[in-house]
C-alpha cells in the first residue's frame, strides 16, 4: 500500500510541475542527433530568445538565439539519461529528461 501512495504522490508532483510549464505556454523540444541535441524553446507558439540552456553533467551553458533553437553538445561514452534545463530571462524554468544515445 505504501508503494502505491508513493507512486501516486510522485505522479501528482510531476503533473503539477508540468502543468506550470503548460499554463505559461512554455514548451521545450529536444531532438538528439550524433554528438548533441537540438533544444528548441517555444512560448505561446513563438520562439524564445535569450534563454539559458544547460545539460546535467555538462559544464557549458547555451543561449537560445532569435529562432529559439540551440545545439547542445552531449558527447558521452555510454547511453545515458540527461536533464535539459532552460531558464528564461523572466525566471521561468522548464526541464526535460531525455535518453541520450551513445554515438557509434
Backbone as CSV, one residue per row, in Angstrom:
resi,resn,N_x,N_y,N_z,CA_x,CA_y,CA_z,C_x,C_y,C_z
1,UNK,0.826,-1.195,0.000,0.000,0.000,0.000,0.868,1.256,0.000
2,UNK,1.947,1.262,0.789,2.776,2.461,0.866,3.464,2.741,-0.468
3,UNK,3.813,1.697,-1.235,4.411,1.894,-2.558,3.419,2.581,-3.484
4,UNK,2.148,2.198,-3.372,1.105,2.812,-4.188,0.967,4.289,-3.852
5,UNK,0.950,4.622,-2.573,0.814,6.011,-2.127,2.011,6.832,-2.620
6,UNK,3.201,6.269,-2.534,4.404,6.970,-3.012,4.309,7.195,-4.517
7,UNK,3.902,6.176,-5.254,3.790,6.295,-6.716,2.782,7.374,-7.096
8,UNK,1.628,7.391,-6.451,0.608,8.398,-6.741,1.130,9.787,-6.398
9,UNK,1.833,9.905,-5.293,2.411,11.196,-4.905,3.406,11.702,-5.934
10,UNK,4.238,10.807,-6.454,5.222,11.202,-7.463,4.528,11.631,-8.754
11,UNK,3.480,10.931,-9.152,2.732,11.303,-10.357,2.100,12.676,-10.188
12,UNK,1.497,12.919,-9.043,0.882,14.222,-8.803,1.917,15.336,-8.798
13,UNK,3.067,15.097,-8.201,4.121,16.114,-8.158,4.627,16.419,-9.555
14,UNK,4.859,15.390,-10.373,5.355,15.630,-11.720,4.281,16.288,-12.577
15,UNK,3.013,15.930,-12.380,1.930,16.551,-13.133,1.820,18.025,-12.796
16,UNK,2.003,18.370,-11.536,1.944,19.763,-11.118,3.067,20.568,-11.750
17,UNK,4.281,20.028,-11.764,5.413,20.737,-12.370,5.181,20.930,-13.853
18,UNK,4.673,19.917,-14.521,4.417,20.022,-15.949,3.286,21.010,-16.223
19,UNK,2.271,21.002,-15.375,1.143,21.913,-15.568,1.594,23.360,-15.484
20,UNK,2.544,23.669,-14.618,3.049,25.032,-14.517,3.653,25.498,-15.824
21,UNK,4.423,24.638,-16.470,5.019,24.987,-17.750,3.932,25.113,-18.812
22,UNK,2.936,24.229,-18.776,1.870,24.259,-19.765,1.032,25.521,-19.625
23,UNK,0.738,25.919,-18.386,-0.087,27.103,-18.166,0.579,28.368,-18.683
24,UNK,1.900,28.413,-18.694,2.600,29.598,-19.195,2.801,29.526,-20.697
25,UNK,2.352,28.424,-21.316,2.516,28.269,-22.754,3.933,27.949,-23.161
26,UNK,4.770,27.532,-22.223,6.181,27.258,-22.477,6.383,25.786,-22.802
27,UNK,7.140,25.513,-23.862,7.416,24.143,-24.262,8.877,24.018,-24.661
28,UNK,9.469,22.868,-24.338,10.846,22.566,-24.731,10.816,21.303,-25.566
29,UNK,11.418,21.377,-26.741,11.524,20.211,-27.623,12.996,19.851,-27.759
30,UNK,13.322,18.585,-27.514,14.706,18.118,-27.578,14.793,17.003,-28.609
31,UNK,15.721,17.171,-29.572,15.951,16.164,-30.601,17.417,15.777,-30.564
32,UNK,17.712,14.531,-30.162,19.103,14.081,-30.097,19.582,13.687,-31.489
33,UNK,20.817,14.080,-31.807,21.459,13.752,-33.083,22.955,13.626,-32.859
34,UNK,23.556,12.550,-33.374,25.013,12.408,-33.284,25.546,12.684,-31.901
35,UNK,26.425,13.670,-31.804,27.049,14.010,-30.522,26.425,15.239,-29.886
36,UNK,25.140,15.382,-30.049,24.488,16.533,-29.463,22.985,16.428,-29.528
37,UNK,22.353,17.533,-29.210,20.896,17.597,-29.253,20.476,19.013,-29.609
38,UNK,19.443,19.104,-30.438,18.818,20.394,-30.710,17.767,20.630,-29.641
39,UNK,17.834,21.782,-29.006,16.862,22.155,-27.989,16.138,23.394,-28.496
40,UNK,14.821,23.307,-28.569,14.029,24.440,-29.033,13.046,24.837,-27.951
41,UNK,12.987,26.133,-27.684,12.047,26.671,-26.700,10.993,27.498,-27.421
42,UNK,9.742,27.210,-27.088,8.614,27.909,-27.691,7.671,28.321,-26.570
43,UNK,7.205,29.563,-26.634,6.231,30.024,-25.654,5.072,30.671,-26.410
44,UNK,3.883,30.144,-26.192,2.683,30.626,-26.878,2.870,30.653,-28.392
45,UNK,3.540,29.614,-28.924,3.731,29.483,-30.364,4.880,30.284,-30.942
46,UNK,5.600,31.035,-30.119,6.710,31.871,-30.585,8.038,31.367,-30.020
47,UNK,9.130,31.452,-30.815,10.443,31.041,-30.293,10.886,31.952,-29.150
48,UNK,11.620,31.354,-28.212,12.107,32.103,-27.047,13.580,32.434,-27.242
49,UNK,13.901,33.705,-27.309,15.280,34.173,-27.456,15.869,34.505,-26.090
50,UNK,17.165,34.205,-25.915,17.878,34.617,-24.718,17.729,33.715,-23.510
51,UNK,17.177,32.518,-23.688,17.077,31.572,-22.566,18.415,30.855,-22.408
52,UNK,18.755,30.496,-21.193,19.983,29.761,-20.904,19.644,28.286,-20.787
53,UNK,20.296,27.461,-21.624,20.042,26.024,-21.653,21.264,25.292,-21.115
54,UNK,21.041,24.346,-20.210,22.124,23.522,-19.675,21.725,22.054,-19.759
55,UNK,22.723,21.193,-19.679,22.521,19.750,-19.658,23.199,19.195,-18.424
56,UNK,22.487,18.380,-17.665,23.069,17.787,-16.457,24.357,17.049,-16.799
57,UNK,25.379,17.237,-15.977,26.654,16.562,-16.176,27.605,17.290,-17.116
58,UNK,27.139,18.328,-17.795,27.991,19.130,-18.671,28.240,20.481,-18.010
59,UNK,29.367,21.092,-18.333,29.703,22.373,-17.716,29.215,23.568,-18.512
60,UNK,28.895,23.386,-19.779,28.548,24.514,-20.637,27.135,25.029,-20.469
61,UNK,26.984,26.299,-20.840,25.678,26.938,-20.920,25.505,27.420,-22.350
62,UNK,24.289,27.365,-22.844,23.998,27.754,-24.214,22.852,28.750,-24.202
63,UNK,22.922,29.767,-25.049,21.875,30.775,-25.142,21.067,30.567,-26.416
64,UNK,19.757,30.615,-26.291,18.920,30.467,-27.478,18.963,31.758,-28.292
65,UNK,19.175,31.630,-29.610,19.146,32.800,-30.481,17.707,33.194,-30.808
66,UNK,17.549,34.061,-31.765,16.239,34.591,-32.144,15.229,33.501,-32.512
67,UNK,15.721,32.396,-33.115,14.803,31.325,-33.519,14.478,30.361,-32.375
68,UNK,15.054,30.583,-31.183,14.749,29.769,-30.003,15.336,28.373,-30.027
69,UNK,16.239,28.103,-30.975,16.784,26.746,-31.146,18.302,26.780,-31.021
70,UNK,18.845,25.905,-30.163,20.285,25.875,-29.916,20.779,24.432,-29.922
71,UNK,22.022,24.237,-30.371,22.633,22.905,-30.376,23.474,22.750,-29.117
72,UNK,23.238,21.669,-28.365,23.949,21.390,-27.121,24.771,20.121,-27.321
73,UNK,26.070,20.197,-27.075,26.948,19.027,-27.177,26.603,18.038,-26.070
74,UNK,26.486,16.749,-26.444,26.112,15.722,-25.466,27.061,14.527,-25.498
75,UNK,28.240,14.715,-26.069,29.171,13.597,-26.225,29.367,12.877,-24.893
76,UNK,29.141,11.576,-24.929,29.311,10.742,-23.732,29.680,9.338,-24.188
77,UNK,30.469,8.608,-23.409,30.882,7.276,-23.822,29.757,6.242,-23.815
78,UNK,28.723,6.455,-23.047,27.635,5.481,-22.929,26.290,6.164,-23.091
79,UNK,25.293,5.376,-23.454,23.930,5.895,-23.472,23.574,6.274,-22.043
80,UNK,22.904,7.401,-21.890,22.542,7.861,-20.551,21.299,8.730,-20.620
81,UNK,20.754,9.014,-19.479,19.646,9.948,-19.401,20.209,11.291,-18.965
82,UNK,19.822,12.334,-19.651,20.268,13.679,-19.305,19.059,14.568,-19.083
83,UNK,19.235,15.566,-18.252,18.161,16.518,-17.985,18.567,17.862,-18.583
84,UNK,17.792,18.309,-19.556,17.987,19.628,-20.136,17.156,20.609,-19.328
85,UNK,17.772,21.724,-18.958,17.084,22.758,-18.201,17.220,24.076,-18.945
86,UNK,16.124,24.814,-19.042,16.152,26.135,-19.664,15.619,27.149,-18.672
87,UNK,16.369,28.248,-18.524,15.964,29.338,-17.648,15.717,30.559,-18.527
88,UNK,14.498,31.080,-18.495,14.154,32.246,-19.281,14.583,33.511,-18.562
89,UNK,14.629,34.609,-19.288,15.043,35.893,-18.713,14.151,36.311,-17.550
90,UNK,12.866,35.925,-17.605,11.927,36.329,-16.550,11.911,35.363,-15.360
91,UNK,12.834,34.378,-15.371,12.944,33.451,-14.251,12.177,32.150,-14.411
92,UNK,11.345,32.032,-15.433,10.648,30.763,-15.658,11.667,29.690,-15.999
93,UNK,11.381,28.469,-15.574,12.289,27.352,-15.826,11.490,26.156,-16.318
94,UNK,12.100,25.395,-17.222,11.482,24.179,-17.737,12.567,23.122,-17.863
95,UNK,12.217,21.868,-17.611,13.169,20.750,-17.701,12.577,19.632,-18.541
96,UNK,13.467,18.902,-19.202,13.080,17.701,-19.934,14.143,16.641,-19.697
97,UNK,13.714,15.453,-19.330,14.602,14.318,-19.179,14.585,13.547,-20.500
98,UNK,15.780,13.292,-21.061,15.884,12.689,-22.388,16.941,11.587,-22.363
99,UNK,16.671,10.493,-23.051,17.692,9.457,-23.222,18.626,9.923,-24.323
100,UNK,19.917,9.996,-24.018,20.929,10.426,-24.961,21.676,9.179,-25.436
101,UNK,21.455,8.787,-26.689,22.102,7.558,-27.172,23.591,7.743,-27.374
102,UNK,24.328,6.637,-27.241,25.773,6.649,-27.469,26.008,6.855,-28.964
103,UNK,26.984,7.680,-29.288,27.340,7.908,-30.679,28.192,6.738,-31.157
104,UNK,27.795,6.107,-32.241,28.520,4.919,-32.740,29.686,5.312,-33.574
